[in-house]
Amino acid sequence: MRDDNVTAAQAYVRLLETTRAVLADPDDTPLYLPLLASPIEEADEALRSAGLSGNEDRLFALVRAIRPGTEAPDR
């Protein structure tokens, strides 16, 4: 796996974990929603650098390679 692919998959996982944390308590979500801006930017840039923008199937395969058991979101 190329370094830029690993970086993109890790950025996605960080975004996913941050999103889950922000949404964990619906009452506090509006307060913590701005915390998603940085992980979103990081993931967008990493996906572009790895050539994965718009290639979700490849991204989720990479995510599963570094985090077995991770499911792709429903479409």
Secondary structure, 3 states (H helix, E strand, C coil): CCHHHHHHHHHHHHHHHHHHHHHCCCCCHHHHHHHHHHHHHHHHHHHHHHCCCCCHHHHHHHHHHHCCCCCCCCC
